[in-house]
Amino acid sequence: MSNLNSIQGKSALVLGGSRGIGAAVARRLAAGGASVALTYVQGAAAAQAVVDDIEKAGGRAMAIQADSADEKAIEAAVTQTREAFGALDILVNNAGVLAIAPIEEFTTEDLDRTLAVNVRAAVIASRAAARIMGQGGRIIHIGSTNAERMPFAGGAVYAMSKSALQGLTQGLARDLGPKGITVNVVQPGPVDTDMNPASGPMAQGLIPMLAAGRYGHPEEVASFVAYLAGPEAGYITGASLMIDGGFAA
């Protein structure tokens, strides 16, 4: 990593950082020199494994149990990060849920949970972070290519939740630009995680839609996030950025 892109000495909070893309982001930010806090709902062992990996490599990390549907838990995670590391420079809103069903069968419970975790949590976390972030702060949402393209039935509510992050990103970029804080949304395509594994039931239908002919790797998304978190990306804000193997091409 070049000195220009160094995040050495920065502090980061990754919501939903115990597995998949979130875990890869936490490890990548730590590898760049940031102190990293990550949240999890369940699976304390998986979260601690990420922390252990970072610490074994010489980094600083901690895991915080926090449900992203819980406003107080999110705000507490922001506060704990600042107290532990002295500041909050980078917020990655990665927590997300996926509920797929035809709209006639989509439950209100799934609707409320999707909006709470995929949208409301990003607003609450961004609000709390904006109050304490200084010049050069970074807010990065993890959205989905489905905000641009939903090629199969049953994904209407999920796609809506990810499209909402685009509007949030553009509005926050205007709100926070004067403070020197950038806000962007990264929109991955199919990525090989336990939510949608490359060997899973959805892969057979999705892979032919990918110009790259394969699923992405969490580390590829994490590298993109790390770039946006660094000083070289200071002129990128309000952007919806695809990393989707040509899924939406």
Secondary structure as UniProt FT lines:
FT   HELIX           3..5
FT   TURN            8..9
FT   STRAND          11..15
FT   HELIX           20..31
FT   TURN            32..33
FT   STRAND          35..40
FT   HELIX           44..56
FT   TURN            57..58
FT   STRAND          61..65
FT   TURN            68..69
FT   HELIX           71..85
FT   STRAND          90..93
FT   TURN            103..105
FT   HELIX           108..115
FT   HELIX           116..120
FT   HELIX           121..130
FT   TURN            131..132
FT   TURN            135..136
FT   STRAND          138..142
FT   HELIX           145..147
FT   TURN            153..154
FT   HELIX           156..176
FT   HELIX           177..179
FT   STRAND          182..188
FT   TURN            194..195
FT   TURN            198..199
FT   TURN            201..202
FT   HELIX           203..206
FT   HELIX           207..209
FT   TURN            211..212
FT   HELIX           218..229
FT   HELIX           231..233
FT   TURN            234..235
FT   STRAND          239..243
FT   TURN            245..248
//
